[in-house]
Amino acid sequence: MSLRDFDLNLLRVLLAVYEAGSVSRAAEHLGLSQPTVSSALGRLRRALGEPLFIKTASGVTPTARTHALASSARAMLARLETDFFVADRFDPAKYEGNLTVALSDVGELVFLPRILDSVRRLAPRAMLDSVTLAPGELMRAMEDGEVDLAIGYYPDLDAAGFYREKLLDHRFVCLLRADHPVQDRQLSLERFLSLEHAAVRAKGRSQEIFEKYLERLRIQRRIVLRTPHFMSLPGIIGRSDLVVTLPHAIGHYFTRVGEKVRMAEPPLAIPHIELYQHWHRGFHHDPRNRWLRTLVAGLFSDGQDEWPYPFA
């Protein structure tokens, strides 16, 4: 007999007789008739070519081969039970693995503090892992289950095989030093173009929205500094007359960490950054993934970026 033809229910019968030491007691435990259990044992004996049990005055005694088979059957049935009938449940309080999210540096400021607070409270044994990957690496990592969610602005994930859920609209602001000669709360286009600019080319993709918007309008500003990093900006902006346009969360954070910088509204109707959480379709029904994305959606579901910041 091949595995294709094998009836896994026979393993349940084998274990019941093995543990009860009696065909009649096993039949009672299984809710079957004694002839049905005896017939099942006969089929199993024929399939395996083994006697399995030896009759005694008090019931049956397993052979040495049956001891080994019972151990394997118990492990196999337990695994099947877990994979097919328990895997649709996830208990965060008992989970001891990783919860991995892909975030840019801006995304960490916007999302990570709140997510960490909730994970520590609801899944105290879990480790929250924040990673930054190139688009191709990220897609493969999510397909393989190495990354659970990508949260933020990830236009490359607007592709077949991925789901997404809208979380926030995030806007851009301008950042200048606090005692800059220009003290306007909102910059006019003329003032904006008269200033010298720093430009960010970060690994995160959100700055593309701003740069492509200027390209469409054929607006050219005087860029005197390009940098791939946001975190160096407060020291640079706070000691120069440069202006930089960046996501609100970054500007908001920089104005509250002791740097001498301030925010101003840009002169243009720059499109908002639409922030989503993305997950691979292969994990759409996975209970752990479903729990994590439900948590994230509950934390960031107001659709705009004026919510109380975790560092405010």
C-alpha positions in Angstrom: 0.0 0.0 0.0 1.3 3.5 -0.9 0.8 6.6 1.2 -1.7 7.8 -1.3 -4.0 4.9 -0.5 -3.4 5.0 3.3 -6.3 6.0 5.6 -5.0 8.3 8.3 -8.0 7.4 10.5 -6.3 4.0 11.0 -3.6 5.8 13.1 -6.3 7.1 15.4 -7.5 3.5 15.9 -4.0 2.3 16.4 -3.3 4.9 19.2 -6.7 4.2 20.9 -6.1 0.5 21.1 -2.4 1.1 22.1 -3.4 3.4 25.0 -6.5 1.5 26.1 -4.9 -2.0 25.9 -8.2 -3.3 24.8 -10.2 -3.3 21.6 -13.5 -2.9 23.4 -12.3 0.0 25.5 -10.7 1.7 22.5 -14.1 1.3 20.6 -15.9 3.0 23.5 -13.4 5.8 23.6 -13.7 6.4 19.8 -17.5 6.1 19.8 -17.3 3.1 17.4 -18.5 -0.4 17.6 -16.0 -3.2 18.5 -16.4 -4.9 15.1 -15.5 -1.6 13.4 -12.4 -1.2 15.5 -11.4 -4.8 14.9 -11.9 -4.4 11.1 -9.8 -1.2 11.2 -7.0 -3.1 12.9 -7.2 -5.8 10.3 -6.8 -3.3 7.5 -3.8 -1.8 9.3 -2.2 -5.2 9.8 -2.6 -6.0 6.2 -1.3 -2.7 5.1 1.8 -2.9 7.3 2.4 -6.6 7.3 2.7 -6.6 11.0 0.6 -8.3 13.8 0.6 -5.1 15.8 -1.0 -6.6 18.9 -1.0 -9.9 20.7 -4.1 -11.1 22.5 -3.9 -11.6 26.3 -6.3 -12.5 29.0 -6.9 -8.9 29.9 -6.9 -7.4 26.4 -4.0 -6.9 23.9 -0.3 -6.2 24.2 1.6 -4.2 21.6 4.5 -5.6 19.7 7.9 -3.9 19.7 7.1 -2.6 16.2 3.8 -1.2 17.5 5.5 0.8 20.2 7.5 2.6 17.5 4.5 3.1 15.3 2.5 4.5 18.2 5.1 7.1 18.9 5.3 8.2 15.3 1.5 8.2 14.9 1.1 10.4 18.0 3.6 13.0 16.8 2.1 13.0 13.3 -1.5 13.4 14.5 -0.5 16.1 16.9 1.2 18.0 14.1 -1.8 17.7 11.8 -4.1 18.9 14.6 -1.9 21.9 15.1 -1.4 22.8 11.4 -5.0 22.2 10.3 -7.2 23.0 13.3 -5.2 25.1 15.7 -3.2 27.3 13.3 -6.2 29.5 12.7 -5.8 30.9 16.2 -3.0 33.2 17.4 -2.4 34.1 21.1 -0.1 37.1 21.2 0.4 36.8 24.9 2.1 33.4 24.4 3.9 34.2 21.2 7.7 34.2 21.5 8.9 34.8 17.9 9.6 37.8 15.8 7.2 40.4 14.4 9.0 42.0 11.5 8.0 45.2 9.8 9.7 47.1 7.0 9.9 50.9 7.7 11.9 53.8 6.4 13.5 56.2 8.8 10.5 58.5 8.5 8.2 55.5 8.9 10.0 54.6 12.2 9.2 58.1 13.6 5.6 57.9 12.5 4.7 54.3 13.3 7.3 52.6 15.4 6.7 54.2 18.9 3.0 53.3 18.9 3.5 49.8 17.5 6.2 49.0 20.0 4.0 50.2 22.9 1.1 48.0 21.8 3.3 44.9 21.0 5.0 45.2 24.4 1.6 45.3 26.1 -0.2 42.6 24.1 2.7 40.3 23.0 5.3 40.9 25.8 7.4 37.8 24.7 7.7 38.8 21.1 10.5 40.8 19.5 9.6 43.6 17.2 12.1 43.8 14.3 12.2 46.9 12.1 14.1 46.5 8.8 14.9 48.5 5.7 15.3 46.6 2.4 15.7 47.5 -1.2 12.4 47.1 -3.2 13.4 43.7 -4.8 14.7 42.3 -1.5 11.6 43.5 0.3 9.2 41.8 -2.1 11.1 38.5 -1.8 11.3 38.8 2.0 7.5 39.3 2.2 6.8 36.5 -0.2 9.0 34.2 2.0 7.4 35.4 5.2 10.6 37.0 6.5 8.8 40.4 6.7 5.2 40.5 7.9 4.3 44.0 6.9 5.7 46.9 5.0 4.3 50.1 6.5 4.6 53.5 4.8 5.1 54.6 1.3 6.1 51.6 -0.9 4.8 52.2 -4.5 6.7 49.1 -5.7 4.4 46.9 -3.6 1.3 48.1 -5.6 1.7 44.9 -7.6 0.0 41.6 -8.1 0.5 39.3 -5.1 0.3 42.1 -2.5 -2.6 43.5 -0.5 -2.6 47.0 1.0 -4.7 49.0 3.5 -4.7 52.8 3.7 -3.6 54.2 7.1 -2.7 57.9 6.8 -2.3 60.9 4.6 0.9 62.6 5.5 1.9 66.1 4.3 5.1 68.0 3.6 6.5 71.0 5.4 9.5 73.3 5.1 12.2 73.5 7.7 14.3 76.6 8.5 16.4 77.7 11.4 14.4 79.3 14.1 16.0 82.7 13.7 16.0 82.7 9.9 15.6 86.1 8.3 12.4 84.7 6.7 9.8 84.4 9.4 6.8 83.7 7.3 4.5 80.9 8.6 3.7 80.1 5.0 6.2 80.7 2.3 5.1 82.3 -0.9 6.4 80.8 -4.1 8.6 83.8 -4.8 10.1 83.5 -1.3 10.5 79.7 -1.6 12.4 80.1 -4.9 14.6 82.9 -3.6 16.0 80.6 -0.9 18.8 78.1 -1.2 17.7 74.5 -0.6 18.9 71.2 0.8 17.5 68.2 -0.9 17.1 64.7 0.5 17.7 61.5 -1.5 16.8 59.0 1.3 16.3 55.3 0.9 12.6 55.9 1.7 10.5 56.8 -1.4 8.3 59.6 0.0 10.6 62.4 -1.2 9.9 61.2 -4.8 6.4 62.7 -4.4 7.8 66.2 -3.8 10.5 66.0 -6.4 8.3 64.6 -9.1 5.6 67.3 -8.3 8.2 70.0 -8.9 9.3 68.4 -12.1 5.7 68.3 -13.4 5.3 72.0 -12.7 8.8 72.6 -14.2 9.8 74.4 -11.0 13.6 74.5 -10.3 14.9 75.5 -7.0 18.5 76.4 -6.0 19.9 73.2 -4.5 23.2 73.7 -2.7 23.2 70.4 -0.7 22.1 66.9 -1.5 22.1 64.3 1.3 20.8 60.7 1.6 20.0 61.3 5.4 17.3 63.1 7.3 19.0 63.0 10.7 21.8 65.3 9.8 19.4 68.1 8.7 18.6 69.8 12.0 22.3 70.6 12.6 22.7 71.8 9.0 19.5 73.8 8.8 20.0 75.2 12.3 23.3 76.7 11.3 22.5 78.0 7.8 20.0 79.9 5.8 19.0 76.8 3.8 15.5 75.5 3.7 14.5 71.8 3.2 11.1 70.3 2.3 10.4 67.1 4.1 7.6 65.0 5.7 5.7 66.6 8.5 6.7 63.9 11.1 10.4 64.6 10.5 9.9 68.4 10.8 7.7 68.0 13.9 10.3 65.8 15.6 13.2 68.1 14.8 11.4 71.1 16.4 11.0 69.1 19.6 14.4 67.6 20.2 16.3 70.8 21.1 17.4 71.9 17.7 16.9 75.5 16.7 14.6 74.9 13.8 11.0 75.7 12.9 8.5 74.6 10.4 6.8 76.7 7.7 4.1 75.7 5.2 5.2 75.3 1.6 3.8 77.5 -1.1 2.5 74.7 -3.3 -0.3 72.2 -3.0 2.1 69.3 -2.7 0.3 66.0 -3.0 0.0 64.2 0.4 2.0 61.0 1.0 -0.5 58.2 1.2 0.8 55.7 3.8 -0.3 52.1 3.6 0.4 48.8 5.2 1.2 46.1 2.7 1.3 42.3 3.1 1.8 39.4 0.7 -1.3 37.5 -0.4 0.3 34.2 0.8 -0.2 35.4 4.4 -3.6 37.1 4.0 -5.2 34.4 6.2 -2.2 33.8 8.4 -3.5 34.4 12.0 -0.3 36.1 13.2 -0.1 38.4 10.2 -3.8 39.1 10.5 -3.4 40.0 14.2 -0.5 42.3 13.5 -2.1 44.2 10.6 -5.3 44.6 12.7 -3.3 46.1 15.5 -1.6 48.5 13.1 -4.8 49.6 11.5 -6.4 50.2 14.9 -3.5 52.5 15.8 -3.4 54.5 12.6 -6.9 54.7 11.2 -7.8 58.4 11.2 -6.8 59.0 7.6 -4.6 62.1 8.2 -1.5 63.2 10.0 -2.8 65.5 12.6 -3.1 62.8 15.3 -1.1 63.3 18.5 2.5 62.3 17.8 4.1 59.9 20.2 7.0 62.2 20.8 4.9 65.4 21.1 
